[in-house]
Amino acid sequence: MILNKADFKKLHDELEEADSQREHIIKEARDVLKGSKTMIYSVQRNELNHAGKLKEELKKDLKKVVEKCRKFPDLYYSGSIKVAEQEFVEALCFYEFVKNKSLPTVSDLGVTSENYLLGLCDLSGELTRKAINASIKENYDETLAIWEFLETLYGELMRFDFRNSELRRKFDGIKYDLQKIENVVLELKLKNKV
């Protein structure tokens, strides 16, 4: 039996290229993750101009990483891309909610449905923090707007059957975040602040 050395060379080259791309993709996905965290921090500090610039950079950076994955689809479904997309969704949704009181759709962001939902579930933690900080600064309207939005989001997400998945765990986190804000709102009502 004779081996086809050209075929083995081709296989070797493909695996080498995939390995090389994997390293680049992981690094670029980490950059998107880090940029998303920076954007969230900027929004928490009400630095919306800075966050807006980061938003445009992140959109380009994520698109570039996803394009690189087209040739190696298994890399797209690796953990690094999944986490980067979730953080990206959380950052852009947080920014749009704070700036425009709107929420980008899954198609606006160009991510998978699962990563969109996971990012939305993570959003509740940042919104809870924002609501508590708003009430400390006596910006009660913002606290109430966040509470009402999370109530609506939670109601919509309840319609899904997440079962025992990562989505289920993150969805349950919204319930606890919502309870924190409800406690703040109740306290404000008892003090006749709202």
N, C-alpha and C positions, 0 to 999 in steps of 0.2 A: 504494500500500500504506500503510495507516495502522497505526501502532504502538499497542498497547494500553498507554497510560501508567500505568494503574492496576496492570497486571501488572508493569511495570518498577519502579514505586514499591514494590510488595510485595517484589520481588527485592532492591532496594536496602535496604529495611528489614531483611530477613532476614540479608543479609550484614553489615550494621552491627551487628545484635544478636550474630551469631556472632563477629564481631571483638571486640566488647566482652566477651563471655563468655570468649573465648580468653585475654584478658589476665588476667581474674579467675582462671580455672582454672590458668593457668601460675603465678600468684603463690601460689595456695592449694596447688598441688602442690609448689612449692618449700618452703612452710611444713611440709608433711608430711615432705618429704625432710630438712629441717633438724631437725625434731623427732625423726625416727627416728635420725639421727646422734647427737643429744643423748642419746636413750634408750640407745643402744649404749654410749656413753661412760659413762653412769651404771651400766650393768650391769658393765662392765669394772672399775669402782671399787667394786663390790658395794653400790651405793646402790639397792637393790631397791625400797624404798618410793617413792623419787623416780621410778624407772623405771616402777613400777606406775601412778602418777598420769599419767605421760606416755602410757602405753599406752592408757588410757581416752580421753584427749584426742585421740590420733592416730586411734583407731578412729572417733570422731565426725567428725574433720576429713576423713579419707579418704572416709568414706561421703558426706559433704556434697559433696565434689568430684566423686565418681562420679555422684551424683544430678544435678548440674549438666550432666554430659556426656550424660545420657540424651536431651536435646533436640538435642544436637550430637554424634552418635556418632563422627564423625571426630576430634573433640578427645580422646575417650577413648583412641584408639590413637596419640595423639601421643607424642613422646618424653618429655615432662614427666610425664605420668601413669604411663607405663611405669617410669621410673626411681624415681618416688615409691613405687609399689607394691612394687617390688623391695626398696627400702630398708626399707619398712614390714614386709615379710615377714621380712627379715633381723633387724630389731630385735625383733619380737614372738617369733620363734622363738628367738632368743638369750636373751631374757628368760625364756621358758617353760622352756627347757632348763636354764638356771642355777638358776632358782627351784624348778621342779617335776620336772626331769628328764623332761619331756614335750615334745611338738612339736605345735603346732596344725595342723589339716588345712587344705587349700585352702578347704574350705567354711567352716571356722571364721573364716578371714580375709576371705573374700568377694572374692578377687582372681582373675585369670585363671590357668589352669593354667601357662601359660608364665611369667608373672611370679612365681608361687609357686616354680617350679623354679629360676628365675634367682636369687631371693632365698635359697633353700636353698643353692645353690652358693656364694653370697657368704658365707653363714654360716660356712663352714669357716675363712675367714681370721680371724674374730673368735674362734672356738673355739680355733684354734691359738694365738693370742695369749693367751687365757685359760689354756690348758694349760701354756704355757711359764711364765707368771707364777705359776701354781699350783705348778709344780715348783720355782721359785725360792724360794717361800714354804714349801717342803717339804710341800705338800698333795698328796701323790702319788696319793691316791685320786681326787681330782678330775682330775688329769692322765690317769690310766688310764680313768676314766669317759668323758672327752672322746674319747680315742683309740678306745675301743670303739664309741662312738656314731658317730664319723666313719667307722670301718671298715664299720659297718652301713649308713650312709647311702650311702657310695661303692658298696657292693655292690648296693643297690637301684637307684641311678642308672645303674649299668652295664647294666642291663636295657633301658635306652632306647637308641634309635638317634638321637643328636643331630645326626649328619652335620656339615656345616661351617657351623654357626650360632653365634650368640652363646652359646647353651646349651652347645655343644661346648667353646668356649674356657673358659667358666666351670667346666664339669665337669672339664676337664683341670687347672684350678687346685686342685681338691679333692685330686687325686692328689699334687701337690707339697706341699700343706699336710699331708696325711697322712704323707708322708715325713719332714717336719720333726718331727712328733710322734713318729713311730716312732724317729727318731734320739734324741730326748729319753728315750723309754721304754727304749731299748736302753742308753743311758748310765746310767740309773737302775738297770737290772738288773745291769749290770757293776759298779756300786758297791754292790750289795746293798741298795738303797733300796726296791725293790719285789719 
